[in-house]
Amino acid sequence: MGFMNSINIIGSGLTAQQLRLDIVAENVTNSQTTRVENGEGAYRRKMVVFEAVSGRDTFRDAMARAMSGAASNAGVNPTAGGVRVTEIVEDESPMKIVYDPTHPDADEDGYLELPNVDMVKEMADAMAATRAFASDVTAFNTLKSVISSGLEVGR
């Protein structure tokens, strides 16, 4: 059932990149938001943090399985590997400050704090996430083709 692990790995990549695109969309949508819901100032750019998930057992796990008599992986569901989102963090870069005394959120000196969202960064991040997503789709289609070919051999 190695192909099931491959499907799980590809699926984890698709899910992670979809969340990354959702966060980029949120950043772009809020690029002009000067007041957040809890009143702490302008919107802060968010970023997704990924972590690789190793699909390999530790030596200790392999030895414990061997000692229990399960020499093969039959009935054992090891971690498939892939990627997971560990957290969504706020970008701590400084906010943009502009002079606009007519804006309702301007301070007493007339300065307005704008979000630290840079459209160039967001578009680059969106393009990278889209490319990674497309690569995962290509890997899935290749796996599907290999499985189909394997089934044809069995006829």
N, C-alpha and C positions, 0 to 999 in steps of 0.2 A: 504494500500500500504506500510505496514511496511517492507516487503521484499525488496522493492526498496531502502529504506534507508540502509538496510543491504548490498545490492549489492554496493551501493555508498561507504560505509565504507570500505568494503573489497577492492574495486577498489582503494581507496586512499592509502591503505597500500601497494598494489601491485605497484602502481606508485612510491611511496616514496622509497621502497626498490630497485626498478629497478634503480632509480637515484643514490642511495647509491652505488650499484654495478658498475654503470658507473663511478662514482668518484674514486672508488677503482681501477678500470681498468686504469683510467687516471694516478693515482699515480704510479701504477706499471710500466706503460709504460714510464713515465718520471723519473724513479728512478735513471737514470744516466745522466739526462739532466743538463749540467753545464751552459747553457746560455738560457734565455727565450727570447721571441720575442722582448720585449721592452728593453732588455739589462740590467735588474736590477739584474743580478747574476743568481744563480742556481734556479731551480724549487722549489717551496714551496708546501709541502703536503697540500691537501685540505680535508675538512671534511664537512659532511652534518649535518645541524641542523634541527631537527624535532620539530613540535609543535602539541599538541593534539587539536583537534577541538571538542568542546563540542556540543553534539547533543540536548542539553536541552535548552528550552526557559527560559529566565529570568522571574521572577514573574511579572515584569512590562509588559512584552510582553504577558503573559498569561492573565493578567487582561485587557489589552487593547483589546485583541481578544474577551474576554468574554463581555466587555462593548459594543463592536460593534455588538454584537448579533451572533458572530461566536463561539458558545460554543464548538463545536467540531472542529477538525482539517480539516474539509471539505474545500477544496479549498485553504488551507494554506500549504505552502511548507517550513516547518521548516528545519533548518540545520540538515543534516543527522549525522554529527559527523565524526570521523575518524582522520586522520593525514595529515599534510601538511608540506612541506619543506619551512622553513622560509628564509634560506639563506645557501650559501656555503661559508665557512670561510677558511682562510689559517691558517695552524698550525704555531704558533709562536715559536716553539721549535728551538733550535740552529741548524745551518747547520753543516754537517760533514766537517772537514778540514783535508785534506791529503797532504802530500808532494809529488809533481809530477812536477818538473821543466820543463819536456818535453811537458806537456799539453799546448795547445794554450791559454787556459783560466786561466792559473796559474798567480798569481800576481808576482811582481818583486822579491819576496823572494822565489818563487817556490811553494807556497801553493795554493791548489785548493779547492774551495768551492763546495761540493757535496750536492745534495738535502737532506732534512731532512726526507726522506721516509724510514721507517723501514718495511722490508718485513714481519716480524712477526706480527706487528700491522695490516698491510694490509690484510694478510691472515686471521687473526682473525676477522677483520671487514667484509671480504667477506663471511666467514662462517656464521657469525651472520646474515648478510643480506640474505643469501641463506636460512637459517632456517626460518627466518621471512617470506620470500616470500613463502616458502613451506607451512607454517602455514596458510597464507592467501589463498593459493590454496585449502588447505584442508577445510577451512571454507567455501569457495565458493562452493566446491563440496557437502558439507553437506547441505548448504542452497538449492542448486539445488535439492538434494534428498528430502528435506522437502517440497519444492514447488511441486515437482512431486507427492509425496504422497498425498498432499492436493488436487491436481487435480484428483487423483484416487478416493478419497472419494466422489467427486461430481458426479461421474458416476452413 
